[in-house]
Amino acid sequence: MKTSFLSAAWLTFGLLLTFSMGCDSASDKSTGTSSGDASAKGDSSGGGSKIKAGRIVLLNNTDSPFWDAARAGIKKAAEDLKLADHGITAGMDSNDGTEQGQIEKLRQYGTQSDVLAVIISPLSSTNPAIADELENLKKKGVIVGCFDSDLEEKNRSIREFYVGTNNITGGKVLGTAAKGIKPDAEYAQFVGTDSQQNAIERMNGFTSVYGEATQKDRKLDDADRNRARDNVRDVIAKHPNLSMLVGIWSYNAPAIVDVVSEKNARDKYKIVVFDAEQLAIQQMADGMIDAMVVQNPFGMGYDSVRYAFAKLSGDQATLSELFPKMGQPGGDNRDTGLKVVVPDQGSPLTKEMFAEFGPSVEFVKFSEFQDWLKKYNLTSS
């Protein structure tokens, strides 16, 4: 989604979350996804009598506040598309943070005749059992997609589409921010698992920009927040010259800041992170985070549901709008964009530093980000 409407995706995110403000059109600068007139385009059945009733399921990797905005996107899409009129529901199912948990849920879906679509953030891009279960669902006629994180390249023929961040670009954006703040620092990256595609791509994207020579560690916590804090403590103790801490998943930001605060060592470390959990937003307000690269989970939820319903209803116009290059290399990916958020004062980062990434990456000061959150009654993004 590296087109001009992407810069509007964030504003739509807010507009849609207010629910009361309505939507205008796909080209409206205030619309977050391409969802402005989704209800009109998505309902091609004249009341839904020809569309099979059932469920659209979005399966996350582990429970986290990050998914709250995605849930809001799913809810708004269900309202805009009038899914209830067709006997269709859409909702998010939370995984327990394990690969086996996702496998078991996929198997359960395979036994349930009312499951129409399964859109997953796979905890492992390479786990053959996850790929096999998705393949089984596909053979049963279930629509299969990915959001937030993708399958590895060789298994992408299983899913029809991917909606989410271009995570390689995301990693490069975070690396650009880190380089602009403090080049050549010894650094460590913190993440839940290195088997999930978004983690692999973000960390590699970061390293491709910042450099590999000064990378001292990549610490995994298996989505355990206590372990995430222990990892920060361990890395700080092990590498005395470390001066850059990089959070890859949303909860890594609070984990990093907690430990740095505990050690009263803010002056020693620069901190750059992905996403904006409510606690991380407060931590940036307190001067504890130097840059945040923020995704658009609302758009991930909204457009995933919109695709599934368009497919179920045979709405080719919406399918083409969402994926205008479907069938071409990379045409099954929908990029939901990024924000770079920096403190109001004292940041060496500028908008021009990120110009190479195009309109899908928006540069904002923290107060502007706060205003945007407040305007649309958001607590995280």
N, C-alpha and C positions, 0 to 999 in steps of 0.2 A: 504494500500500500504506500509506495514511495511516490505519491502524487500529491498535488496541492491540497487535496481534501484531508490529507493526514494531519497537517498542521491544525486543522479544525477538530480532529478527533478528540482532543483533550477537552475542548469546550463542550462538545456534545456529551461527552462523558458526564460532565456536570449537569448539563441541561436535562439529560435523560434521567439522572438521579433525582432531580427535583420533582419529576413526574408531573408537576403541575404546569410546567412551562411549555409542554408540547414540543413538536419538532416541525421543522420547516421543509427542507429539501436536502437532497444528497449533496448539493453544492453549497449549502448554508455553512458559513464559517463557524457557526456555533454548534454544529452537529458533530458528535464524536465519532461515530462510525458512519457508514453510508446509510444510516437508518431512518432518516427523516420521514420518509413516506412509506416506511416498510410495510405498514398494515395494508395499504392499498396494493402494493406490488406483491406482497406475500400471499394474499388470499385470492387465488385464482379459481377457487372451486365454487364460488357463488354460494357460500354458506357451509362449505366443508363436507357435504354429504358424500363426496367421492374419496375423501382422504381417510385412511385407516386411523382409528383412534389408538392411542398408546402413549409411550413415554420417550422423551428425548433426555438422555442422561449424560451429564458432564462429570467425569471422574477425575478428581485432582490427585496430587501425589502425596500430600500430607496436609493436615489441617493447619491453617495459618490465617492471621488477619488479612494477609494479601488477598485471600479469596473472597473477602466480603464485597469488594467492588465488583468482582466477577459475578457473584450471586445477584447483585443489583442489576447488572447487565442482562442476566438471564431472565430475571423477573420482568424487566422493562420490555424485553423482546417478546415475552409471552403475552404481555398486555397489548403491545403494538400490533402483534400479529393475530391477536384474538384466538390464541390456541385453544382456549376453553370451548369456544364455539365448535371446534372440530373434535372435541374429546381428547385433546393432546395436552400433556403436561411437560414442563421442562424444569429440571432442577439439577443441583450439584450433589454428588455423592462423595463423601470424604473418605480418603484412604487412611490407613493407619501408619503411613510412613515407611511401609515395607514393600518390596517387590512381590512377595508372596500374597500380601493383602490385595494388591491390584489383580494378580492372577486369579485369586478366588472370586473377586467381584466380577471379573469378566466371565468366568465360568457360570456364575449365577445368572448373569444377564442372558447367557446362552440358553438357559432353561426357561426363561420368562418370555412368553409369546407377545407381551405388550411392549417390549423394548424395540423402538423403531430406529434409534440412532444412539451410538456410543461415541462420545468425543472425549479423549483422554489426554492428560498430561503424564506421559509415561515416566515412571520413576527411573527406569533404565531404558535407554534407547537400544540396548543390545541384547536384552534378556530374550532368549528364543521362546520361552513359554508365554511371555506377554504378546510377542508377535504371533505365535500360534493361536492364542485365544482370540486375538483380533481377527485373524484370518478365518477362524471358525464362525465368528459373528458375521463377517462379510459374506461367507458362503450361505448363511441363513437369510440373507437379504437385508441385514442391518446396515445402516449407513455408518461408516467408521471414519472418524476424523481425529486430528490432534490439535490441542491448543496449549499455549504456554511453552511447551517443549515438544520436540518432534522425535520420530523414530530415526534410527541410523539409516543412511542412504539406501542400503540394499533392501530394507523393509518398507520403504516409503510407498511402494506400489500397493501395499495393503490398505493404507488410508487414502481417502479421497482428497483431503485438504489439510492445510495447517493454518491456524489463525493465531497470531501472537507477535512477539518481538522478533525482529531479526537479531538473534542473539550474538552472532559474530560482530555485527555492527555495534550492538550494545556493549560488548566487551571493548571494542575499539574506542567507543565514545568514553567509557570509563577510563581507559588507558590514556586517552588524550587529556582528560581532566587531571589525572594523576601527574602526567608529565608536565602539564602547565603549572601545577602547584609545587611540585618538587621533582625535578628530573634526576635520574640516576640514584634514587634512594634504594636501599635494600628493602625488599617488601615480601609480604606473605599474603596469600589469598585464602579465604575461608568460605566453605560451602558445605551443603549437606552431603552430597555424593558426587563422585566424578563419573558415574555411569549415566546420569541424566544428560540428555543432549544439550539443554540450555546451559548447564554448568560447564560442560566441555567447551562449548562455543564461546561463552563469556570469558572464561579464564584464558583460552587460547587467543581470543580477540584482544584481551587486555595485554597479554604478553607480546603479541605481534607489534603493538604500538610502543609499549613501555620498554620492552627489551627483556631478554631471558637471563642475562648475565647476573643481574642483582636479585633475581627471584630466589628466596631462601626456602620457601615451603608452600605446599598446597594442603591445607588441613581439612579433613572430612569429619562431619559430626553425625551423619545418618539422621539428620533432622531432630537431633536431641539438643535442646537449648542449653541444658547444663553442660553437656559435652562441648558445645560451641564456645562457652566461656572458658572451659578448661583448655581448649585448644589455643585460645588467645594467650592464656597464662603460660602455657608450655612453650609457645613460639617466642614470646618475649624473653623468657628465661634462657632459651636455647640460642638466640641470636641477639647478642647485646648491641650490635650496630644497626639493627632493624629500625626503620623510621617511617615506613608506609604500611598501613593495614587496610586490606581490601576485602569488603564484604560482598559476596556474590548472591546469596539468597537473602530474602527480606529480613529474617530474624538475626542475621549475622551482624547487622548494624548495631542493634542494642547490645548484643553480646560483646562486641568490640569496645563500645563506649563504656559499658559497665566495668570492664577490666581496666581500661585506661584510667577511668575515674578512681577506681579502687586503688590503683598504684600512684595516683596523683601525677600522672606522666603525660598529660595532654601536650605540654610543650615539646615533648620528644617525638610525638607521632602525628603524621598526617593521616586522615581517615577519609576514604572514598568508598561509596557503597551503592548497591542496587536497591531500588524501591524505597517507599516512604511509609513504613508502618507508623502508627500514631506515636509510639514512643520515640522512634527515630526522628520524627518531625520536631518533637519537643527537644530532643538532643541537639538538633541543628540550631534551634532557637537559643539553646544554652551555649552555643559556640563549640560543640563537641564534634561536629562533622563538617568536613571541608567541601564535599560535593556529593550530591545524590543523583543517580541516573534512574528516573522513574518511568515505569511501564504503564500501560493502559489496560489493566485487567477487565475493566468494564467492557471495553470494546471486544476483548477476547470472548467474553461470555455472550455478549449481544450478537456478534456476527456469527458465532458458532451455531447458535439457535436459528438465526435467520437462514443460514445455509441449509441446515437440516430441514427446516420447514419448506423452503423453496424446492428442495429436492423431492420431498414428500408430495407437494402439491403440483409438481411439474411446472414451476414458475421459472422458465428459462431466462426471462429478462433479469430477474434478481440474481440468478446464478451467474449470468454474464457480467452483471454489474460488480458482484463481489470478486469474481475471478475472471477478468477480461482476457487474460492470456492462458486460461486453462488449456492444457494439452501441449503447451510449449514448455521448455525447460524452466523450472522455477515458477511456472504459472499457477501452480496449486498452492502457493504460499501467499498469505495475506498479512502484511506487516502493519501492526497497530501503533507503531510510533513510540517515541521516547521524549522525555523532558530532562534537561540538565538543570538542576537546581543548585544555586550557590548562595552563600551568605550575602546579605546586603552590603556589608562593608568588608574591605580588606582582602577580597578574593582576587588573585591574579588572573582568573579566568575571564574571558570575554566571549561574546557571541561569535565573533569572527573566527575564533579558534575551532569552531564546530561547523563552519560553513560547508566544508567538504562533504558533510553527511546529508546535505539537502534538507528539504522542508519536513522530512519525517522526524527530525531532531530539533526540538525547540529549546532555546536557552532562556531561563527566567531567574530573576532574583528571588530570594526566599520570601520577602514580603509579598511579591506578586503571586507566588505559589500559595501563600497563606490566604491572600485575598480570594484567590480562585477556589480554594477549599471551602472558605467561609461562605462565599457566594452560593455555592451549590450544596452546602450542608454536608461536606465530606470530612471525615476524620483521618483518612488514609488514602493512599493510591498506589 
